[in-house]
Amino acid sequence: MASQPEFSGVWCPSVTPFTPDDRIDFDALGHHFARLDASGIDTLLLMGSIGEFASLSQAERKLLLREARRMSRLSMVANVSSTCRADMVELAHLAWESGYDAVMVLPPWYYGQTRRQLLSYYRQLDSELGGKWFAYNFPARTGCDLDAALVAELAAELPRFIGIKDTTDALSHNRALIEETKKVRADFAVLSGYDEYLLPNLLAGGAGVICGLNNLVPAMFAEAMHAWRAGDLAALSQFQQRIGKLMAIYSVGDDFVTTIKTAVARKFGYMTPLSRNSGGALSEAQCDAIDMLFS
């Protein structure tokens, strides 16, 4: 298969475990990272959406940045997104001090953003972050879209802008990003934020996937990536079907973060299912459903 950018492959956007008294559970996180390290995946993403970054205080995020980097040997990227630029830059600089390989940043949310505003935002941020960075496109949460033309313009202009996580449930959007950025940068990584888009992303020339199922079945995704690198399309067909079936987890419960944590807790036992999202606890029937899915 064609060569891939530096940060290609399968990433796990890690959950953030909490203790019963609502503190970050670093012991549980250490057990989680040990599993992920052994699985064969390529990169860990800290404090993504599934890592509940938006419900963590700045003090908690700084503590998590320091402690988590020491727990894993994998390549590691930190989501430093915030509505406060000073907080974001502070987190990015701490990430470099702590040994992270790159940071990730959402566009501004709450206030609507025009194309001109988004270009200005990322240009200014590039000068302040101090290292390699990924954009995080999640229009369902931010209310604005990083489209292919905009991303390609920034990629051509900013060498430290090295990739994007595209969390849009539209393969055409993912494909357009891949096609347009390839015109300006061979080393730019377009990664899908949807689990079942791993193979379509790779076939379109993308770099891989950043997906929540890697908290549960990381070895399966690592094996799928190995099959891709070996050119084994027959095996990839089987993996695609298995991933498709496991996508049912996202329709269990009201809150996908709590659902993923519940599944990890029930299958592996080293963390609580607790999240900071209200009303997400699963019923007995829902717990039975995820037990059957991952049996």
MIDOSE-1310 file (N, C-alpha, C; in nm, 2 decimals, decimal comma, always signed):
residues 295
masq	+0,08/-0,12/+0,00/+0,00/+0,00/+0,00/+0,09/+0,13/+0,00; +0,03/+0,24/-0,04/+0,10/+0,36/-0,05/+0,16/+0,40/+0,09; +0,27/+0,48/+0,09/+0,33/+0,53/+0,22/+0,23/+0,62/+0,28; +0,24/+0,63/+0,42/+0,15/+0,71/+0,50/+0,22/+0,82/+0,57
pefs	+0,15/+0,93/+0,61/+0,21/+1,03/+0,69/+0,25/+0,98/+0,82; +0,33/+1,07/+0,89/+0,39/+1,03/+1,02/+0,29/+0,98/+1,12; +0,17/+1,04/+1,13/+0,07/+1,00/+1,23/-0,04/+0,92/+1,18; -0,01/+0,82/+1,09/-0,11/+0,74/+1,03/-0,14/+0,62/+1,12
gvwc	-0,25/+0,55/+1,09/-0,28/+0,43/+1,16/-0,41/+0,44/+1,24; -0,41/+0,36/+1,35/-0,53/+0,36/+1,43/-0,50/+0,42/+1,57; -0,58/+0,52/+1,61/-0,56/+0,59/+1,73/-0,68/+0,56/+1,83; -0,64/+0,56/+1,96/-0,75/+0,55/+2,06/-0,77/+0,69/+2,12
psvt	-0,89/+0,75/+2,11/-0,92/+0,86/+2,19/-0,96/+0,81/+2,33; -0,87/+0,81/+2,42/-0,89/+0,75/+2,55/-1,00/+0,81/+2,64; -1,08/+0,72/+2,70/-1,17/+0,77/+2,81/-1,09/+0,82/+2,93; -1,15/+0,91/+3,01/-1,09/+0,95/+3,13/-1,16/+0,89/+3,25
pftp	-1,10/+0,79/+3,32/-1,17/+0,73/+3,43/-1,19/+0,82/+3,55; -1,30/+0,80/+3,62/-1,32/+0,88/+3,74/-1,34/+0,79/+3,86; -1,30/+0,83/+3,98/-1,33/+0,76/+4,10/-1,47/+0,79/+4,15; -1,53/+0,71/+4,24/-1,66/+0,74/+4,29/-1,68/+0,88/+4,35
ddri	-1,57/+0,94/+4,39/-1,59/+1,08/+4,44/-1,55/+1,18/+4,34; -1,56/+1,14/+4,21/-1,55/+1,23/+4,10/-1,41/+1,29/+4,08; -1,30/+1,22/+4,11/-1,17/+1,26/+4,08/-1,11/+1,18/+3,96; -1,02/+1,23/+3,89/-0,95/+1,15/+3,79/-0,89/+1,03/+3,85
dfda	-0,92/+0,91/+3,80/-0,86/+0,79/+3,85/-0,74/+0,75/+3,78; -0,62/+0,79/+3,83/-0,50/+0,77/+3,76/-0,46/+0,62/+3,76; -0,49/+0,55/+3,87/-0,47/+0,41/+3,87/-0,54/+0,33/+3,76; -0,67/+0,36/+3,74/-0,74/+0,30/+3,63/-0,69/+0,34/+3,50
lghh	-0,65/+0,47/+3,48/-0,59/+0,51/+3,36/-0,46/+0,44/+3,33; -0,38/+0,41/+3,43/-0,26/+0,33/+3,40/-0,29/+0,19/+3,35; -0,39/+0,13/+3,41/-0,43/+0,00/+3,36/-0,48/+0,01/+3,22; -0,56/+0,11/+3,19/-0,61/+0,13/+3,05/-0,50/+0,15/+2,95
farl	-0,41/+0,23/+2,98/-0,30/+0,26/+2,89/-0,21/+0,13/+2,87; -0,20/+0,05/+2,98/-0,12/-0,07/+2,96/-0,18/-0,16/+2,86; -0,32/-0,17/+2,86/-0,39/-0,25/+2,76/-0,37/-0,20/+2,63; -0,38/-0,07/+2,61/-0,37/+0,00/+2,48/-0,23/-0,02/+2,43
dasg	-0,13/+0,00/+2,52/+0,01/-0,02/+2,47/+0,04/-0,16/+2,42; -0,02/-0,26/+2,48/+0,00/-0,40/+2,44/-0,08/-0,44/+2,31; -0,17/-0,35/+2,27/-0,27/-0,39/+2,17/-0,21/-0,38/+2,02; -0,11/-0,29/+2,01/-0,06/-0,27/+1,87/-0,11/-0,15/+1,80
idtl	-0,19/-0,07/+1,87/-0,24/+0,06/+1,80/-0,12/+0,15/+1,79; -0,15/+0,26/+1,72/-0,04/+0,35/+1,69/-0,03/+0,48/+1,78; -0,14/+0,53/+1,82/-0,13/+0,66/+1,89/-0,25/+0,67/+1,99; -0,22/+0,74/+2,10/-0,32/+0,78/+2,20/-0,36/+0,92/+2,18
llmg	-0,49/+0,95/+2,19/-0,53/+1,09/+2,20/-0,59/+1,11/+2,34; -0,53/+1,21/+2,41/-0,58/+1,24/+2,54/-0,68/+1,36/+2,54; -0,78/+1,35/+2,62/-0,88/+1,46/+2,64/-0,95/+1,49/+2,51; -0,99/+1,39/+2,43/-1,08/+1,41/+2,32/-1,22/+1,42/+2,37
sige	-1,31/+1,42/+2,28/-1,46/+1,43/+2,32/-1,49/+1,31/+2,41; -1,45/+1,19/+2,38/-1,48/+1,08/+2,47/-1,40/+1,08/+2,60; -1,29/+1,17/+2,60/-1,21/+1,19/+2,72/-1,27/+1,30/+2,81; -1,38/+1,36/+2,77/-1,46/+1,45/+2,85/-1,38/+1,58/+2,88
fasl	-1,30/+1,63/+2,78/-1,22/+1,75/+2,80/-1,31/+1,87/+2,84; -1,43/+1,88/+2,79/-1,51/+2,00/+2,82/-1,56/+2,00/+2,96; -1,55/+1,89/+3,03/-1,60/+1,89/+3,17/-1,49/+1,89/+3,27; -1,36/+1,90/+3,22/-1,25/+1,91/+3,31/-1,21/+2,05/+3,34
sqae	-1,17/+2,08/+3,46/-1,12/+2,21/+3,49/-0,98/+2,23/+3,43; -0,93/+2,35/+3,42/-0,79/+2,37/+3,37/-0,69/+2,30/+3,46; -0,71/+2,31/+3,59/-0,62/+2,24/+3,68/-0,62/+2,09/+3,66; -0,74/+2,03/+3,64/-0,74/+1,89/+3,61/-0,68/+1,85/+3,48
rkll	-0,69/+1,94/+3,38/-0,63/+1,91/+3,25/-0,48/+1,92/+3,25; -0,43/+2,01/+3,33/-0,28/+2,02/+3,35/-0,23/+1,90/+3,42; -0,30/+1,86/+3,52/-0,25/+1,74/+3,60/-0,26/+1,62/+3,51; -0,37/+1,60/+3,43/-0,38/+1,49/+3,34/-0,27/+1,49/+3,24
lrea	-0,24/+1,60/+3,18/-0,13/+1,61/+3,08/+0,00/+1,56/+3,14; +0,03/+1,60/+3,26/+0,16/+1,57/+3,32/+0,16/+1,42/+3,35; +0,06/+1,36/+3,41/+0,06/+1,23/+3,46/+0,04/+1,13/+3,35; -0,04/+1,16/+3,25/-0,07/+1,06/+3,15/+0,05/+1,03/+3,05
rrms	+0,13/+1,13/+3,02/+0,24/+1,11/+2,93/+0,34/+1,00/+2,98; +0,35/+1,00/+3,12/+0,44/+0,90/+3,18/+0,39/+0,76/+3,18; +0,26/+0,74/+3,15/+0,20/+0,61/+3,16/+0,20/+0,53/+3,03; +0,25/+0,59/+2,92/+0,24/+0,51/+2,79/+0,37/+0,53/+2,71
rlsm	+0,41/+0,43/+2,64/+0,52/+0,44/+2,55/+0,47/+0,48/+2,41; +0,34/+0,49/+2,38/+0,29/+0,52/+2,25/+0,31/+0,66/+2,21; +0,30/+0,69/+2,08/+0,29/+0,83/+2,04/+0,16/+0,88/+2,10; +0,17/+1,01/+2,14/+0,06/+1,07/+2,22/+0,03/+1,21/+2,17
vanv	-0,10/+1,24/+2,15/-0,14/+1,37/+2,11/-0,24/+1,42/+2,21; -0,24/+1,55/+2,25/-0,33/+1,61/+2,35/-0,42/+1,70/+2,29; -0,55/+1,69/+2,31/-0,65/+1,78/+2,27/-0,65/+1,90/+2,37; -0,61/+2,02/+2,32/-0,60/+2,13/+2,41/-0,71/+2,23/+2,39
sstc	-0,81/+2,19/+2,32/-0,92/+2,28/+2,28/-0,99/+2,35/+2,40; -1,02/+2,48/+2,38/-1,09/+2,55/+2,49/-1,15/+2,67/+2,42; -1,25/+2,73/+2,49/-1,31/+2,86/+2,45/-1,22/+2,98/+2,49; -1,12/+2,95/+2,57/-1,03/+3,05/+2,62/-0,89/+3,03/+2,56
radm	-0,85/+3,12/+2,48/-0,72/+3,11/+2,40/-0,60/+3,09/+2,50; -0,60/+3,17/+2,61/-0,49/+3,16/+2,70/-0,47/+3,03/+2,76; -0,59/+2,97/+2,80/-0,59/+2,83/+2,86/-0,53/+2,73/+2,75; -0,58/+2,75/+2,63/-0,53/+2,66/+2,52/-0,38/+2,66/+2,50
vela	-0,33/+2,78/+2,49/-0,19/+2,80/+2,47/-0,11/+2,75/+2,59; -0,16/+2,77/+2,71/-0,09/+2,72/+2,83/-0,09/+2,56/+2,83; -0,20/+2,50/+2,79/-0,20/+2,35/+2,78/-0,10/+2,30/+2,67; -0,10/+2,37/+2,56/-0,01/+2,33/+2,45/+0,14/+2,34/+2,50
hlaw	+0,18/+2,44/+2,57/+0,31/+2,46/+2,61/+0,35/+2,35/+2,72; +0,25/+2,32/+2,80/+0,27/+2,21/+2,90/+0,28/+2,07/+2,83; +0,21/+2,06/+2,72/+0,22/+1,93/+2,64/+0,36/+1,92/+2,59; +0,42/+2,02/+2,53/+0,56/+2,01/+2,48/+0,65/+1,98/+2,60
esgy	+0,64/+2,04/+2,71/+0,73/+2,02/+2,82/+0,71/+1,87/+2,87; +0,60/+1,82/+2,85/+0,57/+1,68/+2,90/+0,60/+1,57/+2,80; +0,64/+1,61/+2,68/+0,68/+1,51/+2,58/+0,58/+1,46/+2,49; +0,47/+1,54/+2,47/+0,37/+1,50/+2,37/+0,42/+1,52/+2,23
davm	+0,37/+1,44/+2,13/+0,41/+1,45/+1,99/+0,34/+1,56/+1,91; +0,22/+1,59/+1,95/+0,14/+1,70/+1,89/+0,03/+1,73/+1,97; -0,04/+1,84/+1,94/-0,17/+1,88/+2,00/-0,28/+1,89/+1,90; -0,40/+1,89/+1,95/-0,52/+1,90/+1,86/-0,61/+2,01/+1,91
vlpp	-0,67/+2,08/+1,81/-0,75/+2,20/+1,85/-0,88/+2,21/+1,76; -0,99/+2,22/+1,83/-1,12/+2,25/+1,77/-1,12/+2,39/+1,72; -1,21/+2,42/+1,62/-1,24/+2,56/+1,60/-1,32/+2,62/+1,71; -1,34/+2,75/+1,72/-1,42/+2,81/+1,82/-1,56/+2,76/+1,81
wyyg	-1,63/+2,75/+1,93/-1,77/+2,71/+1,93/-1,85/+2,81/+2,01; -1,97/+2,79/+2,01/-2,08/+2,89/+2,06/-2,10/+3,00/+1,97; -2,00/+3,08/+1,94/-2,02/+3,19/+1,84/-2,00/+3,13/+1,70; -2,09/+3,17/+1,61/-2,07/+3,12/+1,47/-1,95/+3,18/+1,41
qtrr	-1,89/+3,10/+1,32/-1,76/+3,14/+1,26/-1,77/+3,14/+1,11; -1,73/+3,25/+1,05/-1,72/+3,25/+0,90/-1,59/+3,19/+0,86; -1,58/+3,17/+0,73/-1,46/+3,12/+0,67/-1,34/+3,21/+0,70; -1,36/+3,34/+0,69/-1,25/+3,44/+0,71/-1,21/+3,43/+0,86
qlls	-1,30/+3,41/+0,95/-1,27/+3,40/+1,09/-1,19/+3,28/+1,12; -1,23/+3,17/+1,06/-1,16/+3,04/+1,09/-1,02/+3,05/+1,04; -1,00/+3,11/+0,92/-0,86/+3,12/+0,87/-0,78/+3,21/+0,97; -0,83/+3,32/+1,01/-0,76/+3,40/+1,10/-0,73/+3,33/+1,23
yyrq	-0,83/+3,26/+1,29/-0,81/+3,19/+1,41/-0,70/+3,09/+1,40; -0,69/+3,01/+1,30/-0,59/+2,90/+1,29/-0,45/+2,96/+1,26; -0,45/+3,07/+1,18/-0,32/+3,13/+1,15/-0,26/+3,19/+1,28; -0,34/+3,26/+1,36/-0,29/+3,31/+1,48/-0,25/+3,20/+1,58
ldse	-0,33/+3,10/+1,59/-0,30/+2,99/+1,68/-0,17/+2,92/+1,64; -0,15/+2,90/+1,52/-0,03/+2,84/+1,47/+0,10/+2,91/+1,52; +0,09/+3,04/+1,53/+0,21/+3,11/+1,58/+0,22/+3,10/+1,73; +0,12/+3,06/+1,80/+0,12/+3,05/+1,95/+0,14/+2,92/+2,01
lggk	+0,10/+2,81/+1,93/+0,11/+2,68/+1,99/+0,25/+2,62/+2,01; +0,34/+2,66/+1,92/+0,48/+2,62/+1,94/+0,52/+2,48/+1,90; +0,44/+2,41/+1,82/+0,47/+2,28/+1,78/+0,37/+2,22/+1,68; +0,38/+2,10/+1,65/+0,29/+2,03/+1,55/+0,15/+2,03/+1,61
wfay	+0,05/+2,05/+1,52/-0,08/+2,04/+1,56/-0,18/+1,99/+1,46; -0,29/+1,93/+1,51/-0,40/+1,88/+1,43/-0,52/+1,97/+1,45; -0,60/+1,99/+1,35/-0,73/+2,04/+1,37/-0,83/+1,93/+1,40; -0,94/+1,97/+1,47/-1,04/+1,87/+1,50/-1,17/+1,93/+1,45
nfpa	-1,22/+1,86/+1,35/-1,35/+1,90/+1,28/-1,46/+1,82/+1,34; -1,55/+1,89/+1,41/-1,67/+1,82/+1,47/-1,79/+1,92/+1,46; -1,84/+1,94/+1,34/-1,94/+2,05/+1,32/-2,07/+2,02/+1,40; -2,10/+1,90/+1,43/-2,22/+1,87/+1,51/-2,21/+1,94/+1,65
rtgc	-2,08/+1,96/+1,70/-2,06/+2,02/+1,83/-2,02/+2,16/+1,82; -1,95/+2,21/+1,72/-1,90/+2,34/+1,71/-1,99/+2,44/+1,63; -2,07/+2,38/+1,54/-2,16/+2,47/+1,46/-2,09/+2,53/+1,34; -1,97/+2,49/+1,31/-1,90/+2,53/+1,19/-1,82/+2,42/+1,13
dlda	-1,80/+2,42/+1,00/-1,73/+2,31/+0,94/-1,60/+2,35/+0,88; -1,49/+2,27/+0,90/-1,36/+2,29/+0,83/-1,37/+2,22/+0,70; -1,40/+2,29/+0,60/-1,42/+2,22/+0,47/-1,28/+2,20/+0,40; -1,29/+2,13/+0,29/-1,17/+2,08/+0,22/-1,08/+2,20/+0,17
alva	-1,15/+2,30/+0,11/-1,07/+2,41/+0,05/-1,00/+2,49/+0,16; -1,07/+2,51/+0,28/-1,01/+2,59/+0,39/-0,90/+2,51/+0,45; -0,91/+2,38/+0,47/-0,81/+2,30/+0,53/-0,68/+2,29/+0,44; -0,71/+2,28/+0,31/-0,60/+2,27/+0,21/-0,52/+2,41/+0,21
elaa	-0,59/+2,52/+0,22/-0,53/+2,65/+0,22/-0,44/+2,66/+0,34; -0,49/+2,62/+0,46/-0,40/+2,63/+0,58/-0,29/+2,53/+0,57; -0,31/+2,41/+0,52/-0,20/+2,31/+0,51/-0,09/+2,36/+0,42; -0,12/+2,43/+0,31/-0,02/+2,48/+0,22/+0,06/+2,59/+0,28
elpr	+0,00/+2,66/+0,38/+0,06/+2,78/+0,43/+0,14/+2,75/+0,56; +0,09/+2,65/+0,64/+0,14/+2,63/+0,78/+0,20/+2,49/+0,79; +0,33/+2,48/+0,79/+0,40/+2,35/+0,79/+0,37/+2,27/+0,92; +0,35/+2,34/+1,03/+0,33/+2,27/+1,16/+0,19/+2,22/+1,17
figi	+0,10/+2,25/+1,08/-0,04/+2,20/+1,07/-0,03/+2,07/+1,00; -0,03/+1,96/+1,07/+0,01/+1,83/+1,01/-0,11/+1,73/+0,99; -0,23/+1,77/+1,03/-0,34/+1,68/+1,00/-0,47/+1,72/+1,06; -0,57/+1,64/+1,04/-0,70/+1,67/+1,09/-0,78/+1,55/+1,13
kdtt	-0,85/+1,55/+1,24/-0,95/+1,45/+1,27/-1,09/+1,50/+1,22; -1,14/+1,43/+1,13/-1,27/+1,47/+1,06/-1,38/+1,39/+1,12; -1,45/+1,44/+1,21/-1,57/+1,37/+1,28/-1,70/+1,42/+1,21; -1,71/+1,38/+1,09/-1,84/+1,41/+1,01/-1,88/+1,27/+0,96
dals	-2,01/+1,24/+0,97/-2,07/+1,12/+0,93/-2,10/+1,13/+0,78; -2,00/+1,16/+0,70/-2,02/+1,17/+0,56/-1,88/+1,14/+0,49; -1,88/+1,02/+0,43/-1,75/+0,98/+0,36/-1,71/+1,08/+0,26; -1,80/+1,15/+0,19/-1,77/+1,24/+0,09/-1,69/+1,36/+0,14
hnra	-1,72/+1,40/+0,27/-1,65/+1,51/+0,33/-1,50/+1,46/+0,36; -1,49/+1,34/+0,42/-1,36/+1,28/+0,44/-1,27/+1,27/+0,32; -1,34/+1,22/+0,21/-1,27/+1,21/+0,08/-1,22/+1,34/+0,02; -1,31/+1,44/+0,03/-1,27/+1,57/-0,02/-1,15/+1,63/+0,05
liee	-1,15/+1,61/+0,18/-1,03/+1,66/+0,26/-0,90/+1,59/+0,21; -0,91/+1,46/+0,19/-0,80/+1,38/+0,15/-0,75/+1,43/+0,01; -0,84/+1,45/-0,08/-0,81/+1,49/-0,22/-0,75/+1,63/-0,22; -0,81/+1,72/-0,15/-0,76/+1,86/-0,16/-0,63/+1,88/-0,09
tkkv	-0,61/+1,82/+0,03/-0,48/+1,83/+0,10/-0,37/+1,76/+0,03; -0,40/+1,65/-0,04/-0,29/+1,58/-0,12/-0,23/+1,67/-0,23; -0,31/+1,77/-0,28/-0,26/+1,86/-0,38/-0,15/+1,95/-0,33; -0,15/+1,97/-0,20/-0,05/+2,07/-0,14/+0,05/+2,01/-0,05
radf	+0,02/+1,89/+0,01/+0,11/+1,83/+0,11/+0,10/+1,68/+0,11; +0,21/+1,61/+0,08/+0,21/+1,47/+0,09/+0,21/+1,41/+0,23; +0,26/+1,50/+0,33/+0,27/+1,45/+0,46/+0,15/+1,48/+0,55; +0,04/+1,53/+0,50/-0,07/+1,58/+0,57/-0,16/+1,46/+0,60
avls	-0,20/+1,44/+0,73/-0,28/+1,32/+0,77/-0,43/+1,36/+0,79; -0,51/+1,29/+0,71/-0,66/+1,30/+0,73/-0,70/+1,18/+0,79; -0,75/+1,19/+0,91/-0,80/+1,07/+0,99/-0,95/+1,09/+1,01; -1,03/+0,98/+1,00/-1,17/+0,98/+1,02/-1,20/+0,97/+1,17
gyde	-1,30/+1,04/+1,22/-1,35/+1,03/+1,35/-1,46/+0,92/+1,37; -1,49/+0,85/+1,27/-1,59/+0,75/+1,28/-1,53/+0,61/+1,26; -1,55/+0,52/+1,35/-1,49/+0,39/+1,36/-1,50/+0,31/+1,22; -1,62/+0,31/+1,17/-1,65/+0,23/+1,05/-1,59/+0,29/+0,92
yllp	-1,53/+0,41/+0,93/-1,47/+0,47/+0,81/-1,32/+0,43/+0,80; -1,27/+0,34/+0,88/-1,13/+0,31/+0,87/-1,09/+0,27/+0,73; -1,15/+0,16/+0,68/-1,12/+0,11/+0,55/-1,15/+0,21/+0,44; -1,27/+0,27/+0,44/-1,30/+0,37/+0,33/-1,20/+0,49/+0,34
nlla	-1,16/+0,53/+0,45/-1,06/+0,64/+0,46/-0,93/+0,60/+0,40; -0,88/+0,48/+0,43/-0,76/+0,43/+0,37/-0,76/+0,41/+0,22; -0,87/+0,36/+0,18/-0,89/+0,33/+0,03/-0,90/+0,47/-0,04; -0,94/+0,57/+0,02/-0,95/+0,70/-0,04/-0,81/+0,78/-0,03
ggag	-0,72/+0,72/+0,03/-0,58/+0,78/+0,05/-0,56/+0,85/+0,18; -0,65/+0,82/+0,28/-0,64/+0,89/+0,41/-0,54/+0,81/+0,50; -0,53/+0,86/+0,62/-0,42/+0,81/+0,71/-0,47/+0,71/+0,81; -0,61/+0,70/+0,83/-0,65/+0,61/+0,93/-0,77/+0,66/+1,01
vicg	-0,78/+0,62/+1,14/-0,90/+0,65/+1,21/-0,87/+0,68/+1,36; -0,95/+0,76/+1,42/-0,95/+0,79/+1,56/-1,08/+0,76/+1,62; -1,10/+0,65/+1,69/-1,23/+0,60/+1,72/-1,25/+0,54/+1,86; -1,37/+0,56/+1,91/-1,40/+0,52/+2,05/-1,39/+0,37/+2,07
lnnl	-1,42/+0,29/+1,97/-1,42/+0,14/+1,99/-1,28/+0,09/+2,03; -1,17/+0,17/+2,00/-1,04/+0,13/+2,04/-1,02/+0,13/+2,19; -1,11/+0,19/+2,27/-1,11/+0,17/+2,41/-1,14/+0,02/+2,45; -1,21/-0,04/+2,36/-1,26/-0,18/+2,39/-1,19/-0,29/+2,31
vpam	-1,18/-0,27/+2,18/-1,12/-0,37/+2,09/-1,00/-0,31/+2,01; -0,90/-0,26/+2,08/-0,79/-0,20/+2,01/-0,71/-0,30/+1,92; -0,70/-0,42/+1,97/-0,62/-0,52/+1,90/-0,68/-0,55/+1,77; -0,82/-0,55/+1,76/-0,89/-0,57/+1,63/-0,85/-0,46/+1,53
faea	-0,85/-0,34/+1,58/-0,82/-0,23/+1,48/-0,67/-0,23/+1,45; -0,58/-0,27/+1,54/-0,44/-0,29/+1,51/-0,42/-0,40/+1,40; -0,50/-0,51/+1,42/-0,49/-0,61/+1,32/-0,54/-0,57/+1,18; -0,65/-0,49/+1,18/-0,70/-0,44/+1,06/-0,60/-0,35/+0,99
mhaw	-0,53/-0,27/+1,07/-0,42/-0,18/+1,01/-0,31/-0,26/+0,96; -0,27/-0,37/+1,03/-0,17/-0,46/+0,98/-0,21/-0,52/+0,85; -0,34/-0,56/+0,84/-0,39/-0,62/+0,71/-0,38/-0,52/+0,60; -0,41/-0,40/+0,63/-0,40/-0,29/+0,53/-0,26/-0,28/+0,48
ragd	-0,16/-0,27/+0,57/-0,02/-0,25/+0,54/+0,03/-0,37/+0,46; -0,03/-0,49/+0,48/+0,01/-0,61/+0,41/-0,06/-0,63/+0,28; -0,16/-0,54/+0,25/-0,24/-0,55/+0,13/-0,34/-0,67/+0,13; -0,38/-0,71/+0,25/-0,47/-0,82/+0,26/-0,62/-0,77/+0,26
laal	-0,67/-0,75/+0,14/-0,81/-0,69/+0,13/-0,92/-0,79/+0,18; -0,89/-0,92/+0,16/-0,99/-1,02/+0,21/-1,01/-1,01/+0,36; -0,90/-1,00/+0,43/-0,90/-0,98/+0,58/-0,97/-0,85/+0,61; -0,94/-0,75/+0,54/-1,00/-0,62/+0,57/-1,15/-0,62/+0,55
sqfq	-1,20/-0,70/+0,46/-1,34/-0,71/+0,44/-1,41/-0,77/+0,56; -1,34/-0,87/+0,62/-1,40/-0,93/+0,75/-1,39/-0,83/+0,86; -1,28/-0,75/+0,87/-1,28/-0,65/+0,98/-1,38/-0,55/+0,96; -1,41/-0,51/+0,84/-1,51/-0,41/+0,81/-1,65/-0,45/+0,86
qrig	-1,68/-0,58/+0,84/-1,81/-0,63/+0,89/-1,81/-0,64/+1,04; -1,70/-0,68/+1,10/-1,70/-0,69/+1,25/-1,72/-0,55/+1,31; -1,65/-0,45/+1,25/-1,66/-0,31/+1,30/-1,80/-0,26/+1,29; -1,86/-0,29/+1,17/-2,00/-0,25/+1,15/-2,10/-0,30/+1,25
klma	-2,08/-0,43/+1,29/-2,17/-0,49/+1,40/-2,14/-0,42/+1,53; -2,02/-0,39/+1,57/-1,99/-0,33/+1,69/-2,03/-0,18/+1,70; -2,06/-0,12/+1,59/-2,11/+0,02/+1,59/-2,24/+0,03/+1,66; -2,31/-0,08/+1,69/-2,44/-0,08/+1,76/-2,42/-0,02/+1,90
iysv	-2,30/-0,02/+1,95/-2,28/+0,03/+2,09/-2,32/+0,18/+2,10; -2,31/+0,25/+1,99/-2,34/+0,39/+1,99/-2,49/+0,42/+2,00; -2,57/+0,32/+1,98/-2,72/+0,34/+1,99/-2,77/+0,28/+2,12; -2,68/+0,24/+2,21/-2,72/+0,19/+2,35/-2,70/+0,31/+2,44
gddf	-2,81/+0,34/+2,51/-2,80/+0,44/+2,62/-2,81/+0,58/+2,56; -2,82/+0,68/+2,65/-2,84/+0,82/+2,61/-2,70/+0,89/+2,58; -2,60/+0,84/+2,63/-2,47/+0,91/+2,63/-2,36/+0,81/+2,59; -2,30/+0,83/+2,48/-2,20/+0,74/+2,43/-2,07/+0,73/+2,51
vtti	-2,04/+0,84/+2,59/-1,92/+0,83/+2,67/-1,94/+0,73/+2,79; -2,06/+0,75/+2,85/-2,09/+0,66/+2,96/-2,10/+0,51/+2,91; -2,16/+0,50/+2,79/-2,18/+0,36/+2,74/-2,04/+0,30/+2,71; -1,95/+0,37/+2,65/-1,82/+0,31/+2,63/-1,75/+0,28/+2,76
ktav	-1,76/+0,37/+2,86/-1,70/+0,35/+2,99/-1,76/+0,23/+3,06; -1,89/+0,21/+3,05/-1,96/+0,10/+3,11/-1,91/-0,03/+3,05; -1,90/-0,03/+2,92/-1,85/-0,15/+2,85/-1,71/-0,19/+2,89; -1,62/-0,09/+2,90/-1,48/-0,11/+2,95/-1,49/-0,17/+3,10
arkf	-1,57/-0,10/+3,18/-1,58/-0,15/+3,32/-1,63/-0,29/+3,33; -1,73/-0,33/+3,25/-1,78/-0,46/+3,26/-1,69/-0,57/+3,20; -1,62/-0,53/+3,10/-1,54/-0,63/+3,03/-1,40/-0,65/+3,10; -1,35/-0,54/+3,15/-1,21/-0,54/+3,21/-1,20/-0,52/+3,36
gymt	-1,29/-0,44/+3,41/-1,30/-0,43/+3,56/-1,22/-0,34/+3,63; -1,13/-0,26/+3,56/-1,04/-0,17/+3,63/-1,08/-0,03/+3,64; -1,20/+0,01/+3,59/-1,25/+0,14/+3,60/-1,40/+0,14/+3,63; -1,45/+0,26/+3,68/-1,59/+0,27/+3,71/-1,65/+0,31/+3,57
plsr	-1,79/+0,30/+3,56/-1,85/+0,35/+3,44/-1,89/+0,50/+3,45; -1,84/+0,57/+3,55/-1,89/+0,70/+3,58/-1,83/+0,81/+3,48; -1,92/+0,89/+3,43/-1,88/+1,01/+3,35/-1,94/+1,13/+3,42; -1,91/+1,25/+3,36/-1,96/+1,37/+3,41/-2,09/+1,42/+3,33
nsgg	-2,13/+1,33/+3,24/-2,26/+1,36/+3,17/-2,38/+1,31/+3,25; -2,47/+1,40/+3,27/-2,59/+1,37/+3,36/-2,68/+1,27/+3,29; -2,73/+1,18/+3,37/-2,84/+1,09/+3,32/-2,80/+0,98/+3,22; -2,67/+0,95/+3,22/-2,62/+0,85/+3,12/-2,61/+0,71/+3,17
alse	-2,64/+0,68/+3,30/-2,62/+0,55/+3,35/-2,71/+0,45/+3,28; -2,65/+0,33/+3,25/-2,73/+0,23/+3,17/-2,82/+0,15/+3,26; -2,93/+0,11/+3,20/-3,02/+0,01/+3,27/-2,96/-0,13/+3,26; -3,02/-0,22/+3,34/-2,98/-0,36/+3,34/-2,99/-0,41/+3,20
aqcd	-3,10/-0,38/+3,13/-3,12/-0,43/+2,99/-3,01/-0,38/+2,90; -2,98/-0,25/+2,91/-2,87/-0,19/+2,83/-2,74/-0,26/+2,86; -2,71/-0,28/+2,98/-2,58/-0,35/+3,02/-2,58/-0,49/+2,96; -2,69/-0,56/+2,96/-2,69/-0,69/+2,90/-2,67/-0,68/+2,75
aidm	-2,72/-0,58/+2,69/-2,70/-0,56/+2,54/-2,55/-0,54/+2,51; -2,48/-0,46/+2,59/-2,34/-0,44/+2,56/-2,26/-0,56/+2,59; -2,30/-0,64/+2,70/-2,23/-0,76/+2,73/-2,24/-0,86/+2,61; -2,36/-0,87/+2,55/-2,38/-0,96/+2,44/-2,30/-0,91/+2,32
lfs	-2,29/-0,78/+2,30/-2,22/-0,73/+2,18/-2,07/-0,76/+2,19; -2,01/-0,76/+2,31/-1,87/-0,78/+2,32/-1,83/-0,92/+2,39; -1,92/-1,01/+2,38/-1,90/-1,14/+2,44/-1,81/-1,23/+2,35
